[in-house]
Structure formats: C-alpha cells, structure tokens
Amino acid sequence: MAGATEAVACYTPWNSGTAYNGGGKASYNNVNYTANWWTQGNNPSTSSGGAGSGQPWTVVGDCGTPTPTPTPRPTPTPTPTPTPTPTPTPTPTPTPTPTPTPTPTGLAKHALIGYWHNFTNPSGATYPISQVSDDWDVIVVSFGDNAGGGNVSLTIDPGAGTEAQFIADVAAKRAKGKKVILSLGGQNGSVSVGNTAEATNFTNSLYAIITKYGFDGIDLDLENGVAQGAAIQTYLPIAVKNLKAKVGSSFYLSMAPEWVYVEGGYTSYGSIWGAYIPIINALRSELTVLHPQYYNNGDIYTPYATGAIKAGSADQLVATARMLIEGFNYGGNTFAGLRPDQVGFGVPSGRSSAGSGFTTNADVSNALNCLTRLLNCGTIKPLQAYPDFRGVMTWSINWDRHDGYNFSVPTKNVLKTLP
C-alpha cells in the first residue's frame, strides 16, 4: 500500500442532470474535474482532456480518501479507478455517455461544404457533378422537391447529364472520399412533415432516393412552416431518425437554417426565432454538422457584446460558433453546446451569391484560425481553442465557379493549414 497522503476534499459529486458552465466543478469516483465549457450529461471520467482536446472536462486531481491498491478480485465498478495522471488513459471504444455519436468516417476533419445547383440561375446553367472541383469535401445537391403528403422527389436537371451519368458521377465523387447529399428546402422550398403519415412518407421517399442515386444523406434547409409549436418540430425528427435506421450508421445529416432559427432564440424565443432548437436537440445523436446561414439576415446579438455584431465579420462567425459549442440561454432554457466537429459556419461565396452578409477571405481565415487555435482573434474569442471545428459551408459551388473560384481556393488552402 502506498504511503498515506493528505486527502483533498472532493467537489460536489457529478450529476448527469446538472448543467455545468465553463469553470464549473464536480467530482466522480474520487477525482475532481473542472468543466471546460457548458456541459450536461457528459460523464467526466470518460469525457475529459486538457485544453484543445475537444472534451468538456479537465482532470484536477484525486480527492477524498486515497484508493487502496486494487486486488486481483473483480471490483464492483465497471471501470478501474482513475490514475492520478493529468489526463485519463484513452479508451479504444466509444464512451458510454449521452454525447452524440461521432460523425461518419471519411469526412474531412476541416471540410469545405458547398451547394450545387440542380437548376439554372444567373450563375449559369447546371453542369455535371463530375466537373465540380475536388476542393469541395461535401457536395450538397439543391434541392429535393415537395411531392405532397410528406413525400420528396428529385428530378435531375438535363444540364447534369442523363440520370445514369448523374448516378455514376455521384459514385465517382464518393470514391474520392467526398460526401454527396440531398438538400431539402431552400428559400422557396417546403416539405410538410406534420403528422405520422407524412413522417412515414418523408422517410420512405427519401430512402428510395438515397438508394437510387447513392447519396450519403440529407441536408435540412427547411424553413417555410418551421415555427414555435409547429407540428414539424415533433415529426421531422421522428422521420429523420427512422431514415437513419434504414440507411445505417454512415448516414450524413446536416442543417443549414438561417441564424434567426437557431441563435436568434437568444434574442427572442418565439415564432421563427429559435424554432430549429427543438429539432436540433432531438437530432443531436444523428447530426453530422450544423452550419447556419450568416447571410441575408443582418447583424446578430450574442452573449459576448452589448450591441449587435456586424454581419459578415470575423467576430460574428466566432461569436455564433461559440454559442453553438459553448451553449447559450433562450426563452428560460439553455441550449447545450454541440461537439466542435458538429459545428461550421455558412457564408456567401461572393457578393453576387447573397444579398447581404458578404465575408472577405481574410475574415473567413481569421475566424477559422481564432476558433481552432486562438490566433488572429478580434474582440470575440472562444473560451479555448477548438481544433476539431468542422469547417465552412457556402452558397454556392456554382457561384464560386462563376466567380473564378475566388472563394473555394483560398478557403480550402486555409482549411488545410488548421490543426
């Protein structure tokens, strides 16, 4: 037995139902921990690490009565007593905590995500997916159509080639490690998922489309009809969960609501303000990445400044990412932070692709470096570096090509340099 040491008092025992802000303290199995940011339900013994680890807890040290040397007999607990090292020994299997499951393998650690037009607009005619630059890690096909009753359909624009060519092009991109997904919604899009029958139709019709075309999953850009108390807040998550059950664990799910539907709940929780929060909460385990649109919406109020932060600025991108990772209050409730790898930000690819919120390449670079390694920060700075921050979404791949790749090339170059 080791020599006697002076016992350190244990913090209040960790409780899975308690929300801990950054700096909050808790103990578990005679080890003290400090919260790195807002967290709830993450067992500190299996969700801890130092700054930059992406884990919500940091080990402070042993506490209480020293634990005697283990005997060869089986202990009554399922895990060995933590050792007094600065960080716990990593385990080779997923941790049995309520934390959402990891994103599908194969997705770039820092991804460039863009929308591909399945239609002609001023950026030009539709062109085959085979011609999309390999700088894009995720190609979001825009958009699936409302076929009524919760059903979704997809008609390939002739500019993309024949149906057989389109299917082959999707397969070729995926063979290169790219993700190709179908987006639902858009500015004028609407799919009703307001009852059990519509939810079933939504699931089955999308499963048929995913199977036929070889998509990795879907992107939820549905905004029309999404408001506080709307039935879609209940039935859309049910439909998506059932869809993942059909597709399997590789199912890719992204969301791209305008920021008023998410962080807007901090300012005013009602109507469309914060209306996506219940959907996000219900799909945390299924969510691959949330990348709200920070354009065409104006300036934003956050917990980190007394006034509104200018749309398109690096400070806005950092502040809103902080809210999604570190959590924020809304309507008397608290939004629990997502994992950093589940968060990205959405900006326009150029001045022609959106009405407002244009972000310079310098501001995109500064925001990414600030979030992942605390470099080039402005007045807003995260509590710690988040090296697993997922990346950047933009509208759109077609506008970027129209503008001579002025967005994708410099942004991809920055993403390649991140930790």
C-alpha positions in Angstrom: 0.0 0.0 0.0 1.3 3.5 -0.8 2.2 5.8 2.0 -0.6 8.0 3.5 -1.2 11.3 1.8 -3.3 14.2 2.9 -6.8 13.9 1.5 -8.1 16.6 -0.9 -11.8 17.5 -0.5 -14.0 16.3 -3.3 -16.1 18.7 -5.2 -19.9 18.1 -5.3 -20.5 14.8 -7.0 -21.2 14.9 -10.7 -24.9 14.6 -11.6 -25.9 13.7 -15.2 -29.0 16.0 -14.9 -27.0 19.1 -13.8 -25.8 21.7 -16.3 -22.2 22.9 -15.7 -20.9 26.2 -17.1 -17.3 26.7 -18.1 -15.3 26.6 -14.8 -17.9 24.5 -13.0 -16.6 21.9 -10.7 -17.7 18.3 -10.0 -16.2 15.0 -8.7 -16.6 11.5 -9.9 -15.0 8.3 -8.4 -12.7 10.3 -6.1 -11.4 12.5 -8.9 -12.1 16.3 -9.1 -12.9 17.8 -12.5 -13.4 21.3 -14.0 -15.8 22.0 -16.9 -14.1 23.4 -20.0 -17.3 24.9 -21.2 -21.1 24.4 -20.8 -21.8 20.7 -20.5 -24.6 18.4 -19.3 -24.8 14.6 -19.3 -21.1 14.1 -20.2 -19.5 11.7 -17.6 -16.2 13.4 -16.7 -14.4 10.1 -16.2 -14.8 9.3 -19.9 -15.2 12.9 -21.4 -12.1 14.7 -20.1 -8.9 16.1 -21.5 -6.7 19.2 -21.5 -7.2 22.4 -23.4 -7.8 21.8 -27.1 -8.8 18.2 -26.6 -12.4 18.8 -27.5 -13.6 17.2 -24.3 -15.9 19.1 -21.9 -14.0 18.2 -18.7 -10.4 18.6 -17.4 -9.0 16.5 -14.6 -8.0 18.5 -11.5 -6.7 15.5 -9.4 -7.6 12.8 -6.9 -9.8 13.7 -3.9 -11.2 12.1 -0.8 -9.7 9.0 0.8 -6.9 7.5 -1.3 -8.0 4.4 -3.1 -6.1 1.3 -1.9 -4.1 -0.8 -4.4 -6.6 -2.9 -6.4 -6.7 -6.6 -5.6 -7.0 -9.3 -8.2 -10.6 -9.7 -7.3 -13.2 -8.1 -9.7 -14.1 -4.7 -8.4 -17.8 -3.8 -8.1 -17.5 -0.9 -10.6 -17.3 -1.4 -14.4 -14.2 0.7 -14.8 -10.8 0.8 -13.0 -10.2 3.6 -10.5 -8.7 6.6 -12.4 -4.9 7.1 -12.0 -3.5 10.4 -10.7 -2.2 11.4 -14.1 -3.1 14.8 -15.6 -5.4 13.1 -18.2 -7.2 9.8 -18.2 -5.9 6.9 -20.3 -7.8 7.0 -23.6 -10.1 4.1 -24.2 -10.3 2.4 -27.6 -14.1 2.2 -27.7 -16.7 4.9 -27.8 -17.5 6.3 -24.4 -20.9 5.2 -22.8 -22.1 8.7 -22.3 -25.1 10.6 -23.7 -22.7 12.5 -26.0 -23.9 12.2 -29.7 -22.2 9.5 -31.7 -19.2 10.5 -33.8 -19.7 11.7 -37.4 -19.4 9.1 -40.2 -15.8 8.2 -41.1 -14.3 9.6 -44.2 -15.4 13.2 -43.7 -12.6 15.7 -43.9 -11.6 16.9 -40.4 -11.9 20.5 -41.7 -14.5 20.4 -44.5 -15.3 22.7 -47.4 -19.1 22.3 -47.9 -21.0 23.8 -50.9 -24.4 23.7 -52.6 -24.5 22.5 -56.2 -27.4 23.9 -58.3 -29.8 21.4 -59.9 -31.2 24.4 -61.8 -30.2 27.3 -63.9 -29.9 30.8 -62.4 -27.7 33.9 -63.1 -24.6 32.0 -62.1 -25.0 29.9 -65.2 -26.6 26.6 -66.3 -26.4 23.4 -64.4 -23.3 21.3 -65.1 -22.3 17.7 -64.3 -21.2 16.9 -60.8 -18.1 15.4 -62.4 -17.0 18.9 -63.1 -17.2 20.1 -59.5 -13.7 20.9 -58.2 -12.2 18.3 -55.8 -11.6 21.1 -53.3 -15.1 20.5 -52.2 -15.4 17.9 -49.5 -19.2 17.9 -49.3 -21.4 18.5 -52.3 -25.0 19.4 -51.4 -27.4 18.8 -54.3 -30.0 21.6 -54.3 -32.8 20.7 -54.0 -35.3 17.9 -53.4 -38.9 18.7 -54.4 -42.1 18.7 -52.4 -44.2 15.8 -53.8 -47.0 16.3 -51.3 -48.0 14.5 -48.2 -44.5 14.5 -46.8 -43.1 12.9 -49.9 -39.9 14.1 -51.5 -39.0 13.7 -55.2 -35.9 14.6 -57.3 -35.7 15.5 -60.9 -32.2 15.8 -62.4 -31.7 18.9 -64.5 -30.7 18.0 -68.1 -27.5 20.1 -67.7 -26.3 17.5 -65.2 -26.4 14.8 -67.9 -28.5 11.7 -68.0 -29.8 10.0 -64.9 -27.3 7.2 -65.4 -24.5 9.7 -65.8 -25.6 11.6 -62.7 -25.6 8.3 -60.6 -22.1 7.5 -62.0 -20.8 11.0 -61.2 -22.1 10.7 -57.6 -20.4 7.3 -57.2 -17.1 8.7 -58.6 -17.1 11.6 -56.2 -17.8 9.3 -53.2 -15.0 7.0 -54.4 -12.7 10.0 -54.0 -13.8 10.4 -50.3 -16.3 13.1 -51.0 -19.8 13.3 -49.4 -22.7 13.9 -51.8 -26.0 14.7 -50.1 -29.5 16.0 -51.0 -30.8 19.2 -49.6 -34.4 19.8 -48.7 -35.8 23.3 -48.7 -34.1 26.4 -49.8 -35.6 29.9 -50.0 -38.7 28.7 -51.8 -38.8 25.1 -50.7 -41.3 23.5 -48.4 -42.0 19.9 -47.4 -44.8 19.2 -44.9 -44.0 16.8 -42.1 -46.8 17.4 -39.8 -48.2 14.1 -38.8 -47.3 10.4 -38.6 -48.4 9.6 -42.1 -46.3 12.5 -43.6 -43.3 11.5 -41.5 -43.6 7.9 -42.9 -43.8 9.2 -46.4 -40.8 11.5 -45.8 -38.7 8.6 -44.6 -39.7 6.1 -47.3 -39.4 8.5 -50.2 -36.0 9.8 -49.1 -34.7 6.3 -48.6 -35.7 5.4 -52.1 -33.9 8.5 -53.5 -30.8 7.9 -51.4 -30.7 4.2 -52.5 -31.3 5.1 -56.2 -28.7 7.9 -56.5 -26.2 6.8 -53.9 -26.4 9.8 -51.7 -24.7 9.8 -48.3 -27.6 11.5 -46.6 -29.6 14.8 -46.4 -29.3 18.4 -45.6 -32.2 20.1 -43.8 -32.7 23.6 -45.2 -36.4 23.6 -44.5 -37.6 27.0 -43.1 -41.1 27.5 -44.5 -43.5 26.2 -41.9 -41.0 25.9 -39.1 -42.1 28.0 -36.2 -42.6 27.5 -32.4 -45.3 25.0 -31.7 -45.5 23.8 -35.4 -46.0 20.0 -35.8 -42.9 19.7 -37.9 -40.8 20.3 -34.7 -42.2 16.9 -33.5 -42.5 14.9 -36.7 -39.4 15.9 -38.6 -37.0 14.4 -36.0 -39.0 11.2 -36.0 -38.8 10.9 -39.7 -35.1 11.6 -39.8 -34.4 9.0 -37.0 -36.3 6.4 -39.0 -34.4 7.3 -42.1 -31.1 6.9 -40.4 -32.3 3.5 -39.1 -32.9 2.4 -42.7 -29.7 3.9 -44.1 -27.4 2.9 -41.3 -24.6 4.4 -39.2 -22.9 6.1 -42.2 -26.0 8.4 -42.6 -24.9 12.0 -43.1 -27.2 14.8 -41.7 -26.5 18.5 -41.9 -28.7 21.5 -41.2 -28.4 25.0 -42.7 -31.1 27.2 -41.1 -30.8 31.0 -41.2 -29.3 32.0 -37.9 -32.6 33.5 -36.6 -33.9 30.0 -36.4 -31.1 29.0 -34.0 -29.0 31.7 -32.3 -31.9 34.1 -32.8 -33.6 32.3 -29.8 -31.1 34.2 -27.6 -32.7 37.5 -28.6 -36.3 36.4 -28.8 -37.7 32.9 -28.5 -40.9 32.7 -30.4 -42.4 32.4 -33.9 -39.4 31.5 -36.1 -36.8 32.8 -33.6 -35.1 29.8 -32.2 -37.6 27.5 -34.0 -34.9 25.0 -35.0 -33.6 24.5 -31.5 -36.1 21.7 -30.7 -35.2 19.9 -33.9 -31.5 20.2 -33.2 -32.0 18.9 -29.7 -34.0 15.9 -30.9 -31.4 15.0 -33.5 -28.1 15.6 -31.6 -27.1 11.9 -32.0 -27.8 11.9 -35.7 -26.4 15.3 -36.6 -23.1 15.4 -38.6 -22.8 19.2 -38.9 -24.8 22.3 -38.2 -23.8 25.2 -40.4 -26.3 28.1 -40.1 -26.5 30.8 -42.8 -24.9 34.0 -41.6 -26.0 36.0 -44.6 -29.2 37.7 -45.8 -30.2 38.0 -42.1 -28.5 41.2 -40.8 -26.4 41.8 -37.6 -26.8 39.5 -34.6 -26.9 39.9 -30.8 -24.8 37.4 -28.8 -23.9 37.0 -25.1 -20.4 38.5 -25.9 -21.1 42.1 -26.8 -23.6 44.7 -25.7 -24.5 45.7 -29.3 -25.2 43.7 -32.4 -22.2 42.2 -34.2 -21.8 43.1 -37.8 -23.0 40.5 -40.3 -20.1 39.1 -42.4 -17.4 40.0 -39.8 -15.0 37.5 -38.3 -16.3 38.4 -34.9 -19.8 37.3 -35.9 -18.6 34.0 -37.1 -16.6 33.4 -34.0 -19.4 34.5 -31.7 -22.0 32.4 -33.3 -19.7 29.3 -33.3 -19.1 29.9 -29.6 -22.8 29.9 -28.9 -23.3 26.6 -30.7 -20.3 24.9 -29.0 -20.4 26.6 -25.5 -24.1 26.9 -25.2 -26.5 29.9 -24.7 -29.7 30.8 -23.0 -33.0 31.0 -24.8 -36.5 31.5 -23.5 -35.7 30.5 -20.0 -33.9 27.4 -21.2 -30.3 26.6 -22.0 -29.0 25.3 -25.3 -26.4 22.6 -24.6 -23.3 23.1 -26.7 -22.6 20.7 -29.6 -19.3 19.0 -30.2 -16.9 21.2 -32.1 -16.8 18.8 -35.0 -20.6 19.2 -35.4 -20.3 22.9 -36.0 -19.4 25.0 -39.1 -20.4 28.4 -40.4 -22.2 29.4 -43.6 -21.1 32.4 -45.7 -21.7 33.5 -49.3 -19.1 32.6 -51.8 -19.1 36.1 -53.3 -21.0 39.4 -53.5 -23.4 38.1 -56.2 -24.5 34.9 -54.4 -26.3 36.6 -51.5 -28.0 39.9 -50.8 -26.0 40.7 -47.7 -23.5 39.3 -45.2 -20.6 39.1 -47.6 -17.5 37.9 -45.8 -14.0 38.6 -47.0 -11.5 35.7 -47.4 -9.4 37.4 -44.7 -12.3 37.3 -42.2 -13.0 33.7 -43.0 -9.3 32.9 -42.4 -9.2 34.9 -39.2 -12.4 33.2 -37.9 -11.1 29.7 -38.6 -7.7 30.4 -37.0 -9.3 32.0 -34.0 -11.7 29.1 -33.4 -9.2 26.3 -33.9 -6.0 27.8 -32.3 -6.9 31.2 -30.8 -4.9 33.1 -33.4 -6.0 36.3 -35.3 -9.0 36.8 -33.0 -10.8 40.1 -32.9 -12.8 41.3 -30.0 -14.6 37.9 -29.6 -12.5 35.0 -28.5 -13.7 31.4 -27.6 -13.1 30.0 -24.1 -10.5 27.7 -25.6 -9.3 26.5 -29.0 -11.5 24.0 -30.8 -9.1 22.2 -33.2 -12.0 19.9 -34.3 -14.2 22.7 -35.6 -15.7 21.2 -38.7 -15.3 24.0 -41.3 -17.1 26.2 -43.8 -20.3 26.0 -45.8 -21.1 28.3 -48.7 -23.7 29.2 -51.2 -22.6 28.1 -53.7 -20.4 25.8 -55.7 -21.9 27.3 -58.9 -21.4 30.9 -58.0 -17.9 30.2 -56.9 -17.1 28.7 -60.3 -18.8 31.7 -62.0 -16.6 34.0 -60.0 -13.3 32.2 -60.8 -13.0 30.1 -57.7 -12.3 33.3 -55.6 -13.8 31.6 -52.5 -13.1 27.9 -52.7 -9.3 28.1 -53.5 -8.3 30.4 -50.6 -10.7 28.9 -48.1 -9.5 25.3 -48.9 -5.9 26.5 -48.5 -6.7 27.8 -45.0 -8.6 24.6 -44.0 -5.5 22.6 -45.0 -3.4 24.5 -42.5 -5.7 24.0 -39.5 -4.6 21.7 -36.7 
